[in-house]
Amino acid sequence: KADEGEVEKYVSDEIKEAESKGKNYLERNGRLKRIKVYEFTVVIRPDIGQQKEKEVIEEIKDFVSRKVGLIIEEKNWGEKELAYRIKRYDRGKYFYFEYKSTGEGERELRKFLETHDDVLRYLVVKKEKIETKGHLWRQKMKEALS
């Protein structure tokens, strides 16, 4: 948006700028917000055409870049059968996204996906580093061998 000559700064640009400076946080309203990795999966209607599918995905990616964070990975998982019928559909097209964010735009993202006509379901999850006994053992072995 351009209100009175002011251009909206995308959150994705802010994250890129912070990472280029070696920071893993953003400063907002005098507070530091850590940049974390999130992932979300979207199931869209199977009966939309290929052109409309591309438009929907671009719309989602643009929204994430503007309001939520920086997309670092995206995958098209293709059309799959649903576990149960949703809005009279037995199948859906699955798309996976991974992005970096401070977590501030999550509410807007959920609202955007809930109100989008072509989105059947979505799931947003914060990715966490999993440390099992095996992970810790391998790390100890690497340190001992180096």
N, C-alpha and C positions, 0 to 999 in steps of 0.2 A: 504494500500500500504506500501511496505517496500523499501524505497529508501535509499541506503547506510546505512543500519542498523537502519534507523529511522522508527518507527512504527506510523501510523496515529492514533491519539487519537479521539475516537468517541465523538461527541457533547453530546450524551446521557450520557456518562460517566462523562463528565464535569458538566452537570446539576445535576446528582446524587451526585457528590462530593460537589458541592456548597450547595445543600439542606442538606446534612449531616452535614455541618458546620453551618446551620441555615441561609444561605444567600439566597436571592431571586434575585440575579444578578450574572452575569459573568463579569470578567474583560477581555476586548479585546483591544489590541493596546493602553493601557493606559486609556481606557474609560470603564465606567460601563454600562452594558447592562442588563436591567431588564428581568427576565424570566416571560413570559406571557403564557396563555393557548390558544391554537388554536385548530380548528377542521377542518377535511376535509372529504368529501364523494367522493368515487370513484365509477364509473359505469364501469364495465368491460363487455366484450363480453359474451353473454350467451351460445355460442356454444363451448366454450373450456371445456375440461374435468375437472373432479374434481382434478386430479393431477396437471394439468397445472394451474388451479385456485389457488391452494395452493402455487405453485412456484411464480406466479405473486404477490400474497399478501405478501409472504416472501421477495420478491425482493423490494417491496414498503416499507415494514417495515425496512429492512436493510438499504435502502437509507435514510429513515427518521432518523434512529439511527446514521448513520455515519455523515450526513451532516446538518441535520435540528434540531433535538431535541429528547426528551424522550417521547416515546409513553406511555400514561397512561391508555388508554381505546381503545378497538376495538370491533366492533360488525359486524356480518354478517346479513344484513337485507334481504337477499335472493333475488330471482329473481322476478322482477316486470315489469309491462308494462311501456314503455316509453311514455311520453306525445306526442312525435313526433318521426319520424323515424330518426335514426342516423346511417350513414354508412350502410344502408340497414337492420338495426336491429330494430325490434319493441319492444324487451324486453332487459333487462340488469340485471346483478348481482350487487347489491349495497353493499358497505362496508363503514363503518363509523369508523373514527379514531379520537382520541383526544390526543393531545400531548403538551408538554411544550417546549418552544423555546424562543430565544431572537429575533427572526424574521429575522435573518441574512441569513438563508438558503431558504427563501421562493421562491426567484427567481429560484434557482436551482431545487426546488421541482416542481414548475410549469412547467419548461422546461422538466424535467424528465417525468412527467405525460403526457405532450403534445406529446412527441416523442415516448411514449410507444405504441406498436402496439395493445395491448389488452385492453387499456383504451379508452372507448368511451367518457366519460365526467368526470369532477372533479370539486369540489368547495372547496376552502380553505377560512376559515373565522376565524378572531380573536374573541374569546369569551370575552364578557364584562359582568361585574356584572351589572345587571339591578336593579335599585332602583326606585320603584314606590311609590305612597303614602301609599299603603298597607304595603310594606316592611318597610318603615320608621315608620309607626304607630305601627307595631308589635315590632320593635326594641325599640321604646319608652316605650311600655307596658312592655316588658321584663325588661328594666332598672328600671321602676317604681315598678314592683313587686318583684324585687330582693333586 
